[in-house]
Amino acid sequence: MDTEDHKALREAVAALGTRHGRTTDTTPLWSEAGKLGYLGVNLPEEYGGGGGGISELSIVLEELGAAGCPLLMLVVSPAICGTVIARFGTDAQKQQWLPGLADGTRLMAFGITEPDAGSNSHRITTTARKDGADWLLTGRKVFISGVDIADATLIVGRTEDARTGRLKPCLFIVPRDTPGFTRRPIDMELHAAEKQFELILDDVRLPADALVGDEDAGLLQLFAGLNPERIMTAAFAIGMGRHALAKAIEYARDRTVWSTPIGAHQAIAHPLAQAHIDLELARLMMQKAAALYDAGDDMGAGEAANMAKYAAGEACVKAVDQAVHTLGGNGLTREFGLASLITAARVARIAPVSREMILNYVSHQTLGLPKSY
């Protein structure tokens, strides 16, 4: 359940979202949200943040989504990158990045997905090797959001363990204009304010201080960012589902056929009620995951974050589909703005991890069943 502070935060962010509404240019909203302190609610106060956690940041994203103007880069910049740097970065990295991430004047993208690795992060082939005091980073990444507007990208690479010779994950901050670091936009059917990119890293030379945290703690640092990513994806999906459902409810109340509002018919009312229930249940799981993460329980948060992301993705898709069906032909018009959500809602089922991989995780991690892969 929301605390009084959380309720106040919801109301304030909802009012901000309502003022901006649906827009293809999210820059003014991002700027205002930063000035009001919403973008950095999860970051430490000593670096200009709100001193809260993912619980608070997920409220910000959910409420903006419910108002029809979700900010995808909230998932990436303060939630993933900001969290990783706040927990594991050097003092210099924190001073350099966290104040800007908190007030929105600086953006950071996150690069983990590769064309040949898919869901198997152990097959990441982007590698970093030492060259004197520097690092040389080589590899490819795909479906990386917002690289064109980000000041830097937090890249997941792998380094060779000197003791075992095996590759281990490490994270590097790569500024946008670094030589050898190039990007190519991916032509997406999905129309969103944030573009998707393929990245090429061709012997990108980085100074020693580009490495985030301890070279030997890469996996811990990686999952410190991935759990917030799943929680925030759930918030993104829940907000989108609430937005679609609100439009359907308004339409069902007002649309009258044969002298009766269509919302009076159970064939319309019951599926909308079910969609609402599913979204509320998903939100409870998201709140549990965020609370566990903010309490420092990374293991418990991992399980809950996966479940929350799964539940929210399913609830979002069902809510959007039912909203479109409720409006009939109007559900496919640009005026009501639901048709574009049919594609967007599927993102929460696919990214950052597919629902099938979450079911795999729950099967063998929670239920103790043998792995099939």
N, C-alpha and C positions, 0 to 999 in steps of 0.2 A: 504494500500500500504506500501511496505517496505521503511524505511528511508535509508539514505546512510549508516548509521552504520549497519543496518540490512542486507543490500546488501553485505557489506564487510564481515559480520559474515557468511552469507550463502556461499559465495565464499570460505572462509577459511575452514569452516567445510566440504564443498563438496570436497575440495582438500584432506583433511584428510581422509574422507570416501573412496575416490577413491584409495588412497594409500593402504588402508587395504583391501577393497573389501569384498566379501562374505567369511565368515569364521565361523567355529564352535567354535573357541576359541576367545572370545571377550576381554580377559584379556589385551593383548597388546594395543588394541584400547582404552579400558577404561582408562588405565594408561596414554597413550599419551594425550587423550582428557582432563584428569584431570590436567596434567602438563601444558597444553595450556590454561587452565582456562575455558574450555567449559562446564564442568559438573556443575559448580557452578555459572553460569552467573546470575541466579535468586536470589542468596543468598547475604546477606549484605556484603559490602566491609570490614567492620571492623572485619569480621570473615573469610576473605580470599576469599569471593565471588566476583562476577562481579558487584554487585549493580543494576542489571537489574531486570527483572521479568519473568513471564511465557511466555511473548511474545518472549523473547530471547531464553529461554530454548526450546520452541516448534520449533524454527528454527533449533536448534542444532539437535534435534531428527528427524525432517523431512528430513533434508539434509543427515544425516547418513543413514536413511531409503532409500532415493532415490539412494544412492550409494550402497545399498544392504547389509548394515551392521547396522541395527537399534539396539539400546541398550535399551532393555526393562526396565532395572533397572533405567534408566533415569526417567521413569514415577514414580518409587517408591521412590528411595533414595533422590534425591534433590527436586523433584517436590512435592511429598506428605509429606514425613517425614521432609525434610529440611524446607519446607514452614511452617508446623505446629510448629516446634521448633523455627523457626525464629520469628514467630508471637506471640507464646504463651508460649514458654519455659522459664525457669528461666535463670538467667545469667550464672549459673553453667552449665546448660544443653547446652546452646548456646556455651559456651567455650569448652565444652567437645566434642560436636558432629559437629558443623557447619564447622570448618576448614577442618576436615577430609572428610565430605560429599562434600565440595567444591572442594577439590583437588583429590578426588577419592580414597584416601587411606583408607577411612572407608565407609562401606555400611550399609544401614538400610533397612529392609524389612517392609512390612505393612500388618497387619493381621486384616481383618474385616469379610470376608465371613465365614459363618458357614453352616454345612451340613443341618440343619433343618430350618434355617432362610431364605435362598435363597435371593431374592431381598428385603425382608422385614427386614430392619435393626432394626426395633422396636422389633423384636423377638430374637435379639441376647441374648444368654443365658450365655455367658462367664461373670462371675461375680467376683467382687473384694470386699472383706470385710476387715475391719480393724482388726488387731491383735496387740494391743499395738500401737507402732509407725509405724509398718510395714503394708503392704498390703498382702493379700493372694488371688491369682488369679487362678480361676478354669474354664476350658471350653475346647472347640475344635474349630479349624479353618480348612478350606480346601481351596485348590487352592491358596496357598500363595507362591509367586514367590521368588526365590533366597535366601531362609532361610539358606541354607548350606554355602553360601558365604558372608552372611551379618553378621556384628558384633553384631547386635541387631535387634529386631523386634518391631515395634510400634504396640502394640496390642490394639484393641478397645474392652473394657469391659464395664460393667455396675455396678454402685454402688447404694446403697439404699439411697434415699433422707430422711434424718432424720425427715424432717417436714411432708412429705406426705407418706413415705413408698414406693413410686414408684421408679422404677429403672431408672437411667439416664446414658447416655453414658459418659465414661471417657477414656483417652488414657494413656497407660503405656509403658515405654521403658523397654524391657525385653532382657538382654544380652543373647547371643547364648548359653553360657555354664551354665546358671542358673539351679540349681537343680529342677527337676520336669517339666522342659520344654523340651519336646521331639518332634521329627519330623519323619515323614514317607514319603518317596517319592511316588508320585502318578504316576502310569504307564500311560503316555500320548502317544497317537498316534501322536500328534504334536511334531515334533523334533525341539527343540530350545535350545540355549545355556543356558538359565535359566530354571532350573527345578522347578516343582510344588510340594508342600508339604501339607500334613495334619499335623496339630500341636495339641499336647495334652498338656494342662496345668493342672497339678495335684497339687493343693495347692502350687503354685509357690510363694515363699516368696520374696517380693520386699521391698526395703527401701522406706521411705516416699517420697524421692526425685525422685522416678521412675515415679511418676504421672506428666504428662505434663500439665502445666498451672493450671487454676482454676478448682476445682472439680465441680463447679456449671456452668461452661461454656462449657461443653463437646460437646453439639450439634453444637454450633458455631465453636468450634475447629475442629470437625469432618468434617463439610462441607467446612471449610477452606482448607482441604486436598483433599476432593472429587472433588471440582470444577477443580483444577489443574489436577487431575487424568483424568477427562473427556477430558480436552483440550489437554493433552499430548497423550491420546489415539487417538485423532483425528490426531495429528501430526504423530504418529506411522503409522496410516492407510494411510494418504496422502503420506507419504514417500514410503511406500510399493507399493501403487498404481502407483506412478510415476516411481518407479524402473521397475515394470512389463511393464508399458506402453512404457518406453524407449526401452526396449528389443524388444517389438513388432514393434515399429516404425522402428528401425534399420533393423529388419528382413524384414518388408514390403517394405523397400526401396531397399534391396539387392536381395531378392528372386525373381527370374525371371522365369516365365512360359509362354511359347509361345511368347517369345521375349519381354514380358512386365513385369515390376516389379508388384508384386501383390498389392502394395500400390496404384497403379493407379486405381484400381477397387473400385468403391464406396461401394461395399459390404464389403470391408476391410477398406477403408479410413473413411467412415462415423461413424461406431461404435468406431473407435479409436478417432476420433474428439469428439464424444459425451463423451467418457471416460475422455478425457482431460478437457472438459468443466465442467463436474461433479466434478473433482478433484479441479479445480480452484475455483468453487463456494464453495466447502467445506472448502477450505483454507481461503476464505474471512470470512466465519462464524467463523472459528477457530481464526482468527486474531481479530475479533470483541470480541469474548469471552475472549481472553487473554487481550485485551486492557481494557475491563470492569473490569476484575479481578485485573489487575495491578493498576487500578485507585481506587480500594477499593470498588467497587460496587458489593458486594457479591450477592445481589438479582438478579441484571441484569446479572451478570456473570453466575449464576446458570442456568437460562433459556438458555442463549446463548451457554454455555458449553454443555448442553444436546443436543441442536440442532446441534452443530458442530460435536459432537461425532456421532450422527445419520447419518448426511450427509456424513461424512468421511468414516464411516463403509460401507455404501451403495456404495459410489463411489469406494472404494478400491476393494470390491468384484467384481463389474462390470468390473473394469479395469483389474484385474487379469484374470477373465474369458475370456475377449475379447483378452487378450494377448495370452493365451493358444490356443484359437481358431485360432488366426492369424498364429501361428506357426504350427498348425496341430499336427502331430505326434511328431515333434520336441519339442512341448510345454510340452511333458510328459517325455522328456529325462533329465538325470542328467546334461548333458552338458550345457543346457540353464537355469537350475535352477528355472523354473517357477512352476513345478508341486507341489513342497513343499509349494508354496504360496497359493495354492487352499485351503488348510486347514488353514494356518496361517491367511489368509484374513478374515476368519469367526470369528476369535477372536474379531475383532473390532465390530462385530455385537452383540456379546454375553457379552463381558466384557468391563468395570467393571459393566455395567448395560445393560440389553437387550434392543433392539430397541423397543420392545413392551412396556416396562416400561417407556421409553422416550416418546412414543406416549401417554401413560397414563398421564404422567407429563404435556405434552403440552395441552392435552385435558382439564384437569381440572384446571391447574395453569394459562395457557395462554388464553384458550378459555372460561373458566368459566363453562365448562360442569360438570355435577354431576359425582362423583366417582362411580366406579363399584366394589370397594374393600375397 
